[in-house]
């Protein structure tokens, strides 16, 4: 796994989730039943424009280092900076699954996470769905999306200071548009797990 090159920021970024839901539509009444499961993942499209030669080289060699869909990289969300330090939070109890996570070791009686914050636990990027306040013992229940794919271990670190997603290219064929002095292109990516 390699880190995203810090000197490269896309001109535009499409960012979203692909949920793992199934629909059954009745052939008689057209009513629907929807069933959802863990296994949702992040996807993104990174578009680069007007890259001068040094940055075009960085992007080209980064793509080469990935070897198509086989390689993985850490992508940090650029648009949502983390809040202040509020403790050395960890998962409180193993075997947790679903859309909320019990955590401990936060500063007591404090707003520890805000609606829309990102956290990474066991290499899974999660979005916090509501403001979270710890109790007097430093315990907080965090509502998250997408659902946890794999239950994190008791004591697993809650990375809220530098969250990241583990991503891979969505296709093996990647090309850049190269002109006399500038280059550009789009990378289609999805979360790797």
N, C-alpha and C positions, 0 to 999 in steps of 0.2 A: 504494500500500500504506500502511496506517495502523497505528499501534501500538495494542495493547490498552489501554484506559483503566486506569491504575494503581489508581484508587480503586474499581474493580469486581472483587470476587472472588466466584465462585459459591458457593452453599451446598453444592452437590454437583457433582461432575464425573465423568462416565464417560469413560474414556480408553482407546483401544486401537488396534490395527492391522487393516487389511484386506489380506491377502496376495493375491498374484496367482498362484494355483495352479489347475491344471485336473486333474480326475480322469477316468480312463477305467475303467469297470467292465465286465469281460467278461460278456457275456450267458450264457455257458456255465458258467463256474466261479464267477462273482461276485468273482473276485480283482480288485484295483485296482492301477492304476499312477497315480502322482501326478507331475505335472510342475509345477515352480514357475519363475517368471520375475521379473526386476526389475519394479518398478511398484507395489509395496506402498505403502500410504499410511496416515497417522494419521487417526483420526476421534475426535470427542469430542462430548459432550452436556453443556452448561453450564446448570445450573438455578439460578435466582435466586429467593429468597424474601424477603419482608418488606423490600423496598426502599422507603425513604422517598423523598419527592418529588425531592430533589436527585439521588440516585443513579438513580432511575427516568428522570429527564431525560437523564442521561449515557448510560444504556443505550439509550434510545429514539433519541437523536441518533447514537450509534455505529452502530446498526442502519441508520438513515437514510443515514449516510455510506457504507455498503457498497453500497447500491443492489442489494440482493438478492445473488444468487450472483456477480454481476459483480465485486464488490470483494474485496480480500484484506487480511488483517491479520496482524501478528506476534503469536503467542501463546507466552508463555514458560511452561515447566513450573513450577508453584508448589511442588510437593511435594519436589523434589530439588535442594537448593541445591548450587552448584558447590563443588569442593574448592579448595585453595589455589593460588596462582599457581605454575606449574611450567615456565614457558617460553613462548616465542612460537612455538608449534607451527604447522607448515604441512605440506601434502601433499608427499610425497617421490616425485616422478615422476608424469607424466601417464599417462592411459590406464588407470587402475586401475578395476576393476569387481568386482562380487560382494560378498562378506560380510566382507572385511577390507581395511584401508587402511594402507599404509606411510606414516609421518609422521616429520618431523625437527624439530630446534630445541627439543627438550625439555631440561630440566635433565638432566644425565648421571646414570645409575644411580639413578633415582628412581621411586617409584610415581607415575605421572602421571595415570592415570584409574582409577576404581574400577568394579566391576561395577554396572551400573544407571545410571551417569552418562549424561547427554545431551550430545551435541556437535552443532554445526551446521556443515556444510561445503557451500559453494555453495548456500545456502538450503535444504538438506535436513536435517531433524532425524533424528539417528541415536541409538540406544541402544547403549552399550558393553556387550558380553556377558561380559566377564571383566576382572579386574584387569589393568592394563597397566603394565609397568615398562620404562623406557627403558634402552638400553645405554650403554656408555662414550662413544659418539659422539652421544648424544642422539636416537637413532633408536628408534622404537617401532612395532610392528605392532598395530593396533587392530581387534579383531573387532566387527562392527556388525550391527545389525538396524534397519530392513529393509535389504535389499541396496541398493547404490548404484544409482540410476536412470540417472544420467549420470556418466561418468568426470570427476572434478574435475581442474582444471588443475594442473600442477606449480606449487607455491608457493601454492596456495589456502589461506587461513587456516582453522585448526581452532579454531572458537569453542567453547571449553569453559567460559568464564567467564560468559557470558550467552546460552546456547543458546536457540533459538526454532524454531517451526514456522511456515511460511506457510500460513495457513488461509483458508477461505472458508465462507460459509453453505452448507449442503447443500440448502436449498430457498429459493425466492423468497418464499414466504409465511411471515411471522414476526409473531406477535402477543404482547402482554403481557396478563396478567390484572391489571386495575386495580381496586382497592377504594377506599374513602373516604380512607384515609391511607397505604396501602402498595400495592406492586405486585410482580409476579413473572412468571416465564416461563422458557422453556427455549429455548436456541439449539442447533440441530444443525449441526455443522461437520465439514468434511473438509479434508485437506491439499490445497493448490492447487499444481499444477505443469503 
